[in-house]
């Protein structure tokens, strides 16, 4: 009995040590950005004063520069505007597609599903090059509308996957009951299906927004000076002017990612 308990405790200790190693390996390179963003000096390394916890070595100057610089504020507005619009469009298209794919009468469901989620598999640079040539003929490059359409194409697969997963446990007898009571397809969707699959729809919308908010390759191909987003501005900052302001912007993105994960987890718990 005692030997079994010791073996169990040892196995648990090894398991916890391995999980801690994986956690540090994955998260530490990201979290190290946060203290570096408070560096009083224009360096990307920890100074001796920071290591000694000298108050004079820590500063909010890069956050102040981030707020005062009109380029960063314009990039933030572009990221939010394009991201919200692309997420809304992707949510509508992805939800409609998922409803069709969930129907047993849908022909070639596997083939259509593969085509719809292909933007997640194809390398982004290939998709960006194709979109550039396609939207150039339509004169939609270097425009907010063109970026919204391109980002919606990247976000739609996330909505399709999340809503399809939610619909897999949906009782279709509820749809038949609604139809037997005289409700049309739109009324059935609005009053029966949508309230039950709403967590999946919202999760897909959040993933679509995150995909748009973090995207840089599409913006490099299709965006102009007036369409610079936060990732595009960070890329420009690395190439043109290396400044710890980039670290301050990255800290905000890390905070956004944490809020995003918290929201998705809440929606996932509600769905379950």
WOSULLIN-V446956 format. One record per pair of residues at least 12 apart in sequence whose ideal C-beta (glycine too) atoms are under 10 Angstrom apart, sorted by the first residue. I is the first residue (numbers start at 1). GAP is how many residues later the second one is. D is the distance in whole Angstrom. If there is no record, write none. Layout:
i=I gap=GAP d=D
i=I gap=GAP d=D
This chain:
i=30 gap=220 d=9
i=30 gap=223 d=10
i=30 gap=224 d=6
i=30 gap=227 d=9
i=31 gap=220 d=10
i=31 gap=223 d=8
i=32 gap=14 d=9
i=32 gap=215 d=10
i=33 gap=211 d=10
i=33 gap=213 d=9
i=33 gap=214 d=5
i=33 gap=215 d=9
i=33 gap=216 d=10
i=33 gap=217 d=5
i=33 gap=218 d=6
i=33 gap=220 d=9
i=33 gap=221 d=7
i=34 gap=213 d=8
i=34 gap=214 d=10
i=34 gap=216 d=8
i=34 gap=217 d=5
i=34 gap=220 d=7
i=34 gap=221 d=9
i=35 gap=15 d=7
i=35 gap=23 d=8
i=35 gap=212 d=9
i=35 gap=216 d=9
i=36 gap=14 d=8
i=36 gap=26 d=9
i=36 gap=208 d=7
i=36 gap=211 d=5
i=36 gap=212 d=10
i=36 gap=214 d=9
i=36 gap=215 d=9
i=37 gap=22 d=10
i=37 gap=23 d=9
i=37 gap=25 d=6
i=37 gap=26 d=7
i=37 gap=29 d=9
i=37 gap=207 d=6
i=37 gap=208 d=9
i=37 gap=209 d=9
i=37 gap=210 d=4
i=37 gap=211 d=5
i=37 gap=212 d=9
i=37 gap=213 d=7
i=37 gap=214 d=5
i=37 gap=215 d=9
i=37 gap=217 d=10
i=38 gap=12 d=8
i=38 gap=19 d=9
i=38 gap=20 d=5
i=38 gap=21 d=6
i=38 gap=22 d=7
i=38 gap=23 d=9
i=38 gap=24 d=8
i=38 gap=25 d=8
i=38 gap=206 d=9
i=38 gap=209 d=9
i=38 gap=210 d=9
i=38 gap=213 d=9
i=39 gap=18 d=7
i=39 gap=19 d=7
i=39 gap=20 d=7
i=39 gap=22 d=9
i=39 gap=23 d=8
i=39 gap=205 d=6
i=39 gap=208 d=8
i=40 gap=14 d=9
i=40 gap=15 d=9
i=40 gap=16 d=7
i=40 gap=17 d=5
i=40 gap=18 d=6
i=40 gap=19 d=4
i=40 gap=20 d=9
i=40 gap=21 d=7
i=40 gap=22 d=9
i=40 gap=204 d=10
i=41 gap=16 d=8
i=41 gap=18 d=9
i=41 gap=20 d=10
i=41 gap=203 d=8
i=42 gap=19 d=9
i=42 gap=20 d=9
i=42 gap=200 d=9
i=42 gap=201 d=7
i=42 gap=202 d=6
i=42 gap=203 d=9
i=43 gap=199 d=10
i=43 gap=201 d=7
i=44 gap=198 d=8
i=44 gap=199 d=9
i=44 gap=200 d=7
i=44 gap=202 d=9
i=44 gap=203 d=7
i=59 gap=185 d=10
i=60 gap=188 d=9
i=61 gap=183 d=8
i=61 gap=184 d=9
i=61 gap=187 d=9
i=62 gap=181 d=7
i=62 gap=182 d=5
i=62 gap=183 d=5
i=62 gap=184 d=9
i=62 gap=185 d=7
i=62 gap=186 d=4
i=62 gap=187 d=9
i=62 gap=189 d=9
i=63 gap=181 d=10
i=63 gap=182 d=8
i=63 gap=184 d=10
i=63 gap=185 d=5
i=63 gap=186 d=9
i=63 gap=188 d=8
i=63 gap=189 d=9
i=64 gap=181 d=9
i=64 gap=184 d=9
i=65 gap=178 d=8
i=65 gap=179 d=9
i=65 gap=180 d=5
i=65 gap=183 d=7
i=66 gap=177 d=10
i=66 gap=178 d=10
i=66 gap=179 d=5
i=66 gap=180 d=9
i=66 gap=181 d=10
i=66 gap=182 d=5
i=66 gap=183 d=6
i=66 gap=185 d=9
i=66 gap=186 d=8
i=67 gap=181 d=9
i=68 gap=177 d=10
i=69 gap=164 d=9
i=69 gap=168 d=10
i=69 gap=174 d=10
i=69 gap=176 d=7
i=71 gap=154 d=10
i=71 gap=157 d=7
i=71 gap=162 d=6
i=71 gap=165 d=8
i=71 gap=166 d=9
i=71 gap=174 d=10
i=72 gap=156 d=9
i=72 gap=158 d=8
i=72 gap=161 d=6
i=72 gap=162 d=9
i=72 gap=165 d=9
i=72 gap=173 d=7
i=72 gap=174 d=10
i=72 gap=176 d=9
i=72 gap=177 d=7
i=72 gap=180 d=10
i=74 gap=151 d=10
i=74 gap=152 d=8
i=74 gap=153 d=10
i=74 gap=154 d=7
i=74 gap=155 d=10
i=74 gap=159 d=8
i=75 gap=144 d=10
i=75 gap=152 d=9
i=75 gap=153 d=5
i=75 gap=154 d=6
i=75 gap=155 d=5
i=75 gap=156 d=9
i=75 gap=157 d=7
i=75 gap=158 d=4
i=75 gap=159 d=8
i=75 gap=161 d=9
i=75 gap=174 d=9
i=76 gap=153 d=8
i=76 gap=154 d=6
i=76 gap=157 d=9
i=76 gap=173 d=9
i=76 gap=176 d=9
i=77 gap=152 d=9
i=77 gap=153 d=10
i=78 gap=66 d=8
i=78 gap=69 d=8
i=78 gap=141 d=9
i=78 gap=145 d=8
i=78 gap=148 d=8
i=78 gap=149 d=6
i=78 gap=150 d=6
i=78 gap=151 d=5
i=78 gap=152 d=8
i=78 gap=154 d=8
i=78 gap=155 d=9
i=79 gap=130 d=10
i=79 gap=133 d=8
i=79 gap=134 d=6
i=79 gap=135 d=9
i=79 gap=136 d=9
i=79 gap=140 d=9
i=79 gap=149 d=9
i=79 gap=150 d=4
i=79 gap=151 d=5
i=79 gap=152 d=8
i=79 gap=153 d=9
i=79 gap=154 d=9
i=79 gap=174 d=10
i=79 gap=177 d=10
i=80 gap=129 d=9
i=80 gap=132 d=10
i=80 gap=133 d=8
i=80 gap=149 d=9
i=80 gap=150 d=9
i=81 gap=63 d=7
i=81 gap=66 d=10
i=81 gap=67 d=9
i=81 gap=148 d=9
i=82 gap=62 d=6
i=82 gap=63 d=10
i=82 gap=65 d=5
i=82 gap=66 d=6
i=82 gap=68 d=9
i=82 gap=69 d=6
i=82 gap=70 d=10
i=82 gap=127 d=10
i=82 gap=130 d=6
i=82 gap=131 d=8
i=82 gap=133 d=9
i=82 gap=136 d=10
i=82 gap=137 d=9
i=82 gap=141 d=9
i=82 gap=145 d=8
i=82 gap=147 d=7
i=83 gap=64 d=10
i=83 gap=65 d=9
i=83 gap=68 d=7
i=83 gap=72 d=9
i=83 gap=125 d=8
i=83 gap=126 d=5
i=83 gap=127 d=8
i=83 gap=128 d=9
i=83 gap=129 d=4
i=83 gap=130 d=4
i=83 gap=131 d=9
i=83 gap=132 d=9
i=83 gap=146 d=8
i=83 gap=147 d=10
i=84 gap=64 d=9
i=84 gap=121 d=9
i=84 gap=124 d=10
i=84 gap=125 d=7
i=84 gap=128 d=8
i=84 gap=129 d=9
i=85 gap=59 d=8
i=85 gap=60 d=9
i=85 gap=62 d=9
i=85 gap=63 d=5
i=85 gap=64 d=9
i=85 gap=66 d=8
i=85 gap=67 d=8
i=85 gap=124 d=10
i=85 gap=127 d=9
i=86 gap=61 d=8
i=86 gap=62 d=5
i=86 gap=63 d=8
i=86 gap=64 d=8
i=86 gap=65 d=4
i=86 gap=66 d=4
i=86 gap=67 d=9
i=86 gap=68 d=8
i=86 gap=69 d=6
i=86 gap=70 d=9
i=86 gap=122 d=7
i=86 gap=123 d=7
i=86 gap=125 d=8
i=86 gap=126 d=4
i=86 gap=127 d=9
i=86 gap=129 d=9
i=87 gap=61 d=10
i=87 gap=64 d=8
i=87 gap=65 d=8
i=87 gap=68 d=6
i=87 gap=71 d=9
i=87 gap=72 d=9
i=87 gap=117 d=9
i=87 gap=118 d=5
i=87 gap=119 d=8
i=87 gap=120 d=9
i=87 gap=121 d=4
i=87 gap=122 d=4
i=87 gap=123 d=9
i=87 gap=124 d=9
i=87 gap=125 d=6
i=87 gap=126 d=9
i=88 gap=60 d=9
i=88 gap=64 d=8
i=88 gap=67 d=10
i=88 gap=117 d=7
i=88 gap=120 d=9
i=88 gap=121 d=9
i=89 gap=59 d=7
i=89 gap=60 d=8
i=89 gap=62 d=9
i=89 gap=63 d=4
i=89 gap=64 d=9
i=89 gap=66 d=8
i=89 gap=67 d=8
i=89 gap=70 d=10
i=89 gap=119 d=9
i=89 gap=123 d=10
i=90 gap=58 d=10
i=90 gap=61 d=8
i=90 gap=62 d=4
i=90 gap=63 d=8
i=90 gap=64 d=8
i=90 gap=65 d=4
i=90 gap=66 d=4
i=90 gap=67 d=9
i=90 gap=68 d=7
i=90 gap=69 d=5
i=90 gap=70 d=9
i=90 gap=114 d=8
i=90 gap=115 d=7
i=90 gap=117 d=9
i=90 gap=118 d=4
i=90 gap=119 d=9
i=90 gap=121 d=8
i=90 gap=122 d=8
i=91 gap=61 d=9
i=91 gap=64 d=8
i=91 gap=65 d=9
i=91 gap=67 d=10
i=91 gap=68 d=5
i=91 gap=71 d=10
i=91 gap=72 d=9
i=91 gap=110 d=6
i=91 gap=111 d=8
i=91 gap=113 d=6
i=91 gap=114 d=4
i=91 gap=115 d=10
i=91 gap=116 d=10
i=91 gap=117 d=6
i=91 gap=118 d=9
i=92 gap=60 d=9
i=92 gap=64 d=9
i=92 gap=67 d=9
i=92 gap=109 d=10
i=92 gap=113 d=10
i=93 gap=23 d=9
i=93 gap=59 d=7
i=93 gap=60 d=9
i=93 gap=62 d=9
i=93 gap=63 d=5
i=93 gap=66 d=7
i=93 gap=67 d=8
i=93 gap=115 d=10
i=94 gap=22 d=8
i=94 gap=23 d=10
i=94 gap=58 d=9
i=94 gap=61 d=8
i=94 gap=62 d=5
i=94 gap=63 d=7
i=94 gap=64 d=7
i=94 gap=65 d=3
i=94 gap=66 d=5
i=94 gap=67 d=8
i=94 gap=68 d=8
i=94 gap=69 d=6
i=94 gap=70 d=9
i=94 gap=107 d=8
i=94 gap=110 d=6
i=94 gap=111 d=9
i=94 gap=113 d=10
i=94 gap=114 d=7
i=95 gap=61 d=10
i=95 gap=64 d=6
i=95 gap=65 d=8
i=95 gap=67 d=10
i=95 gap=68 d=5
i=95 gap=69 d=10
i=95 gap=71 d=10
i=95 gap=72 d=10
i=95 gap=94 d=9
i=95 gap=98 d=10
i=95 gap=99 d=9
i=95 gap=102 d=8
i=95 gap=105 d=9
i=95 gap=106 d=6
i=95 gap=109 d=7
i=95 gap=110 d=9
i=96 gap=60 d=10
i=96 gap=63 d=10
i=96 gap=64 d=10
i=96 gap=67 d=9
i=96 gap=93 d=10
i=97 gap=15 d=8
i=97 gap=16 d=9
i=97 gap=19 d=6
i=97 gap=20 d=10
i=97 gap=59 d=7
i=97 gap=60 d=9
i=97 gap=62 d=8
i=97 gap=63 d=5
i=97 gap=66 d=8
i=97 gap=67 d=9
i=98 gap=15 d=9
i=98 gap=18 d=9
i=98 gap=58 d=10
i=98 gap=61 d=7
i=98 gap=62 d=5
i=98 gap=63 d=8
i=98 gap=64 d=8
i=98 gap=65 d=4
i=98 gap=66 d=5
i=98 gap=67 d=9
i=98 gap=68 d=8
i=98 gap=69 d=6
i=98 gap=99 d=8
i=98 gap=102 d=8
i=98 gap=103 d=9
i=98 gap=106 d=8
i=99 gap=64 d=8
i=99 gap=65 d=9
i=99 gap=68 d=7
i=99 gap=71 d=10
i=99 gap=86 d=10
i=99 gap=90 d=7
i=99 gap=94 d=7
i=99 gap=95 d=10
i=99 gap=98 d=9
i=100 gap=12 d=8
i=100 gap=16 d=10
i=101 gap=12 d=6
i=101 gap=15 d=8
i=101 gap=59 d=7
i=101 gap=62 d=9
i=101 gap=63 d=6
i=101 gap=66 d=8
i=102 gap=61 d=8
i=102 gap=62 d=6
i=102 gap=64 d=9
i=102 gap=65 d=4
i=102 gap=66 d=8
i=102 gap=68 d=7
i=102 gap=70 d=8
i=102 gap=91 d=10
i=102 gap=95 d=10
i=103 gap=64 d=10
i=103 gap=69 d=9
i=103 gap=72 d=10
i=104 gap=68 d=8
i=109 gap=55 d=10
i=112 gap=48 d=10
i=113 gap=44 d=10
i=113 gap=47 d=7
i=113 gap=48 d=9
i=113 gap=51 d=8
i=115 gap=42 d=10
i=116 gap=40 d=7
i=116 gap=41 d=6
i=116 gap=43 d=10
i=116 gap=44 d=5
i=116 gap=45 d=9
i=116 gap=48 d=10
i=117 gap=39 d=9
i=117 gap=40 d=4
i=117 gap=41 d=9
i=117 gap=43 d=6
i=117 gap=44 d=7
i=117 gap=47 d=10
i=118 gap=39 d=8
i=119 gap=12 d=10
i=119 gap=31 d=10
i=119 gap=34 d=6
i=119 gap=35 d=5
i=119 gap=36 d=9
i=119 gap=37 d=7
i=119 gap=38 d=5
i=119 gap=39 d=10
i=119 gap=92 d=9
i=120 gap=34 d=8
i=120 gap=35 d=10
i=120 gap=36 d=10
i=120 gap=37 d=5
i=120 gap=38 d=8
i=120 gap=40 d=10
i=120 gap=41 d=8
i=120 gap=91 d=9
i=121 gap=36 d=9
i=122 gap=32 d=10
i=123 gap=94 d=9
i=124 gap=30 d=8
i=124 gap=91 d=8
i=124 gap=92 d=9
i=124 gap=93 d=5
i=124 gap=94 d=7
i=124 gap=97 d=10
i=125 gap=92 d=6
i=125 gap=93 d=9
i=125 gap=95 d=9
i=125 gap=96 d=8
i=126 gap=91 d=10
i=127 gap=23 d=8
i=127 gap=26 d=8
i=127 gap=27 d=7
i=127 gap=90 d=8
i=127 gap=91 d=8
i=127 gap=94 d=9
i=128 gap=22 d=8
i=128 gap=26 d=9
i=128 gap=87 d=9
i=128 gap=88 d=10
i=128 gap=89 d=5
i=128 gap=90 d=5
i=128 gap=91 d=9
i=128 gap=92 d=7
i=128 gap=93 d=4
i=128 gap=94 d=7
i=129 gap=88 d=9
i=129 gap=92 d=7
i=130 gap=91 d=10
i=131 gap=15 d=8
i=131 gap=16 d=10
i=131 gap=18 d=8
i=131 gap=19 d=5
i=131 gap=20 d=10
i=131 gap=22 d=7
i=131 gap=23 d=9
i=131 gap=87 d=7
i=131 gap=90 d=7
i=131 gap=91 d=6
i=132 gap=14 d=9
i=132 gap=18 d=9
i=132 gap=86 d=9
i=132 gap=88 d=10
i=132 gap=89 d=4
i=132 gap=90 d=6
i=133 gap=88 d=10
i=134 gap=12 d=10
i=134 gap=15 d=10
i=134 gap=16 d=9
i=135 gap=12 d=9
i=135 gap=14 d=7
i=135 gap=15 d=7
i=135 gap=86 d=9
i=135 gap=87 d=6
i=136 gap=85 d=10
i=136 gap=86 d=9
i=140 gap=82 d=8
i=141 gap=80 d=8
i=141 gap=81 d=5
i=141 gap=82 d=8
i=141 gap=83 d=8
i=141 gap=86 d=9
i=142 gap=80 d=7
i=142 gap=81 d=7
i=142 gap=82 d=4
i=142 gap=83 d=8
i=142 gap=84 d=8
i=142 gap=85 d=7
i=143 gap=79 d=8
i=143 gap=80 d=9
i=143 gap=81 d=8
i=143 gap=83 d=9
i=143 gap=84 d=7
i=144 gap=79 d=9
i=144 gap=80 d=10
i=144 gap=82 d=8
i=144 gap=83 d=6
i=146 gap=72 d=10
i=146 gap=76 d=6
i=146 gap=77 d=8
i=146 gap=81 d=8
i=147 gap=65 d=9
i=147 gap=68 d=9
i=147 gap=71 d=7
i=147 gap=72 d=7
i=147 gap=74 d=10
i=147 gap=75 d=6
i=147 gap=76 d=6
i=147 gap=77 d=10
i=147 gap=80 d=6
i=147 gap=82 d=8
i=148 gap=64 d=8
i=149 gap=73 d=9
i=150 gap=62 d=9
i=150 gap=65 d=8
i=150 gap=68 d=5
i=150 gap=69 d=9
i=150 gap=71 d=9
i=150 gap=72 d=6
i=150 gap=73 d=9
i=151 gap=57 d=8
i=151 gap=58 d=9
i=151 gap=60 d=7
i=151 gap=61 d=4
i=151 gap=62 d=9
i=151 gap=64 d=6
i=151 gap=67 d=7
i=151 gap=68 d=9
i=151 gap=71 d=10
i=151 gap=78 d=9
i=152 gap=56 d=7
i=152 gap=59 d=10
i=152 gap=60 d=8
i=153 gap=65 d=9
i=154 gap=54 d=8
i=154 gap=57 d=5
i=154 gap=58 d=7
i=154 gap=61 d=7
i=154 gap=63 d=10
i=154 gap=64 d=7
i=155 gap=49 d=8
i=155 gap=50 d=8
i=155 gap=51 d=10
i=155 gap=52 d=7
i=155 gap=53 d=3
i=155 gap=54 d=7
i=155 gap=55 d=8
i=155 gap=56 d=5
i=155 gap=57 d=6
i=155 gap=58 d=10
i=155 gap=60 d=9
i=156 gap=48 d=9
i=156 gap=52 d=7
i=156 gap=55 d=10
i=157 gap=47 d=9
i=157 gap=50 d=9
i=157 gap=51 d=9
i=157 gap=54 d=9
i=158 gap=45 d=9
i=158 gap=46 d=5
i=158 gap=47 d=9
i=158 gap=48 d=9
i=158 gap=49 d=4
i=158 gap=50 d=5
i=158 gap=51 d=9
i=158 gap=52 d=8
i=158 gap=53 d=6
i=159 gap=41 d=9
i=159 gap=42 d=7
i=159 gap=44 d=9
i=159 gap=45 d=3
i=159 gap=46 d=7
i=159 gap=47 d=10
i=159 gap=48 d=7
i=159 gap=49 d=6
i=160 gap=44 d=8
i=161 gap=39 d=9
i=161 gap=42 d=10
i=161 gap=43 d=7
i=161 gap=46 d=8
i=162 gap=35 d=9
i=162 gap=37 d=9
i=162 gap=38 d=5
i=162 gap=39 d=8
i=162 gap=40 d=9
i=162 gap=41 d=5
i=162 gap=42 d=4
i=162 gap=43 d=9
i=162 gap=44 d=9
i=162 gap=45 d=7
i=162 gap=46 d=9
i=162 gap=102 d=9
i=162 gap=105 d=9
i=162 gap=106 d=10
i=162 gap=109 d=9
i=163 gap=34 d=6
i=163 gap=36 d=10
i=163 gap=37 d=5
i=163 gap=38 d=6
i=163 gap=40 d=9
i=163 gap=41 d=6
i=163 gap=42 d=10
i=164 gap=33 d=10
i=164 gap=36 d=8
i=164 gap=40 d=9
i=165 gap=32 d=10
i=165 gap=35 d=7
i=165 gap=38 d=9
i=165 gap=39 d=9
i=165 gap=106 d=9
i=166 gap=27 d=10
i=166 gap=30 d=8
i=166 gap=31 d=5
i=166 gap=32 d=9
i=166 gap=33 d=7
i=166 gap=34 d=3
i=166 gap=35 d=8
i=166 gap=37 d=8
i=166 gap=38 d=9
i=166 gap=105 d=6
i=167 gap=26 d=8
i=167 gap=29 d=9
i=167 gap=30 d=6
i=167 gap=33 d=8
i=168 gap=32 d=10
i=169 gap=27 d=9
i=169 gap=28 d=10
i=169 gap=31 d=10
i=169 gap=102 d=9
i=169 gap=103 d=10
i=170 gap=22 d=10
i=170 gap=23 d=7
i=170 gap=26 d=6
i=170 gap=27 d=7
i=170 gap=30 d=10
i=171 gap=21 d=10
i=171 gap=25 d=9
i=172 gap=21 d=10
i=174 gap=14 d=9
i=174 gap=18 d=5
i=174 gap=19 d=8
i=174 gap=22 d=8
i=175 gap=13 d=6
i=175 gap=14 d=9
i=175 gap=17 d=6
i=175 gap=18 d=7
i=176 gap=12 d=10
i=177 gap=15 d=8
i=178 gap=13 d=7
i=178 gap=14 d=5
i=178 gap=15 d=9
i=179 gap=13 d=10
i=196 gap=75 d=10
i=197 gap=74 d=9
i=198 gap=69 d=9
i=198 gap=72 d=9
i=198 gap=73 d=9
i=199 gap=65 d=10
i=199 gap=67 d=9
i=199 gap=68 d=5
i=199 gap=69 d=7
i=199 gap=70 d=9
i=199 gap=71 d=5
i=199 gap=72 d=4
i=199 gap=73 d=9
i=200 gap=67 d=8
i=200 gap=68 d=9
i=200 gap=70 d=10
i=200 gap=71 d=6
i=201 gap=66 d=9
i=202 gap=61 d=8
i=202 gap=62 d=9
i=202 gap=64 d=10
i=202 gap=65 d=6
i=202 gap=68 d=9
i=202 gap=69 d=9
i=203 gap=60 d=8
i=203 gap=61 d=6
i=203 gap=62 d=10
i=203 gap=63 d=10
i=203 gap=64 d=5
i=203 gap=65 d=7
i=203 gap=67 d=10
i=203 gap=68 d=8
i=204 gap=63 d=10
i=205 gap=62 d=10
i=206 gap=53 d=10
i=206 gap=54 d=6
i=206 gap=55 d=10
i=206 gap=57 d=6
i=206 gap=58 d=6
i=206 gap=61 d=8
i=207 gap=53 d=9
i=207 gap=57 d=8
i=209 gap=51 d=8
i=210 gap=46 d=8
i=210 gap=47 d=8
i=210 gap=50 d=6
i=210 gap=51 d=10
i=210 gap=54 d=9
i=212 gap=17 d=9
i=213 gap=16 d=8
i=213 gap=17 d=7
i=213 gap=18 d=8
i=213 gap=40 d=8
i=213 gap=43 d=7
i=213 gap=44 d=10
i=213 gap=47 d=9
i=214 gap=15 d=9
i=214 gap=16 d=9
i=214 gap=17 d=6
i=214 gap=39 d=8
i=214 gap=42 d=9
i=214 gap=43 d=9
i=215 gap=14 d=8
i=215 gap=16 d=7
i=215 gap=17 d=9
i=216 gap=13 d=8
i=216 gap=14 d=9
i=216 gap=15 d=4
i=216 gap=16 d=6
i=216 gap=17 d=10
i=216 gap=18 d=8
i=216 gap=19 d=6
i=217 gap=14 d=9
i=217 gap=15 d=10
i=217 gap=18 d=10
i=218 gap=13 d=10
i=218 gap=14 d=9
i=219 gap=12 d=7
i=219 gap=13 d=4
i=219 gap=14 d=10
i=219 gap=16 d=9
i=220 gap=12 d=7
i=220 gap=15 d=7
i=220 gap=16 d=10
i=230 gap=19 d=6
i=230 gap=20 d=10
i=230 gap=22 d=8
i=230 gap=23 d=7
i=230 gap=26 d=10
i=231 gap=18 d=9
i=231 gap=22 d=8
i=233 gap=12 d=10
i=233 gap=13 d=9
i=233 gap=16 d=7
i=234 gap=12 d=5
i=234 gap=13 d=10
i=234 gap=15 d=6
i=234 gap=16 d=7
i=234 gap=19 d=9
i=237 gap=12 d=8
